[in-house]
Amino acid sequence: MKKVLFLMLALASFAFASDGETLKVYSVLGAAIVLGIAAFGGAIAMGNTASATINGTARNPAVGGKLLTTMFIALAMIEAQVIYALVVALILLYANPLM
């Protein structure tokens, strides 16, 4: 992990030291990484949420409706985090504050 962080910092120094085109390339790379991590994390979290809801409903079918409502609220909050990452990526691509 330390090697990856060091490599990212080294590449960032090249991006800030050169012309604007290199910074655009690194912005696209950063946006792709941000969206990939957010989508992966969101998918894992949604799978765990659905699994816990199904498990809870199987254990106690009487509270299935309450669990389903809570699950939908949790899924909306998880999806909101992925949408925030998308907004950050779009800012990096189209309204880059570093340029």
C-alpha positions in Angstrom: 0.0 0.0 0.0 2.9 2.4 0.8 4.4 1.7 -2.6 1.1 2.6 -4.4 0.8 5.8 -2.3 4.4 6.8 -3.1 3.8 6.1 -6.8 0.6 8.2 -6.9 2.4 11.1 -5.2 5.3 10.8 -7.6 3.0 10.9 -10.6 1.1 13.8 -9.1 4.3 15.9 -8.9 4.8 15.3 -12.6 1.2 16.4 -13.3 1.5 19.7 -11.4 5.0 20.5 -12.8 4.1 20.1 -16.5 1.6 21.7 -18.9 -2.2 21.5 -18.6 -2.6 18.5 -20.9 -0.9 16.1 -18.4 -3.1 17.5 -15.7 -6.2 16.7 -17.8 -5.0 13.1 -18.3 -4.5 12.7 -14.5 -7.9 14.2 -13.9 -9.5 11.6 -16.2 -7.5 8.8 -14.4 -8.6 10.1 -11.0 -12.2 10.3 -12.1 -12.1 6.7 -13.3 -10.5 5.5 -10.1 -13.0 7.4 -8.0 -16.0 6.0 -9.9 -14.6 2.4 -9.8 -14.0 2.4 -6.1 -17.4 4.0 -5.3 -19.2 1.6 -7.6 -17.4 -1.4 -6.1 -18.0 -0.3 -2.5 -21.6 0.5 -3.2 -22.2 -2.9 -4.8 -20.7 -4.7 -1.8 -22.7 -2.6 0.6 -26.0 -3.2 -1.3 -25.3 -6.9 -1.4 -24.7 -7.1 2.4 -27.8 -5.0 3.0 -30.0 -7.3 0.9 -28.4 -10.4 2.5 -29.1 -9.1 6.0 -32.7 -8.3 5.1 -33.3 -11.7 3.6 -31.7 -13.4 6.6 -33.8 -11.3 9.0 -37.0 -12.0 7.1 -36.2 -15.7 7.1 -35.7 -15.7 10.8 -38.8 -13.7 11.7 -41.3 -13.4 8.8 -43.6 -11.1 10.9 -41.2 -8.2 10.7 -40.6 -8.6 6.9 -42.4 -5.4 6.0 -40.4 -3.3 8.5 -37.2 -4.8 7.3 -38.0 -4.2 3.7 -38.7 -0.5 4.4 -35.5 -0.1 6.3 -33.6 -1.8 3.5 -34.9 0.5 0.9 -33.9 3.5 3.0 -30.4 2.0 3.5 -30.1 1.3 -0.2 -31.0 4.9 -1.0 -28.3 6.2 1.3 -25.7 3.8 -0.1 -26.7 4.9 -3.7 -26.4 8.6 -2.6 -22.7 8.0 -1.7 -22.1 6.6 -5.2 -23.9 9.6 -6.8 -21.7 12.0 -4.7 -18.6 10.2 -6.2 -20.1 10.6 -9.6 -20.5 14.4 -9.0 -16.9 14.6 -7.8 -15.7 12.8 -11.0 -17.8 15.1 -13.2 -16.3 18.1 -11.5 -12.8 16.7 -12.1 -13.6 16.1 -15.8 -15.5 19.3 -16.8 -15.0 22.0 -14.2 -11.5 21.2 -12.9 -10.6 23.6 -10.1 -6.9 22.8 -10.6 -6.7 24.4 -14.0 
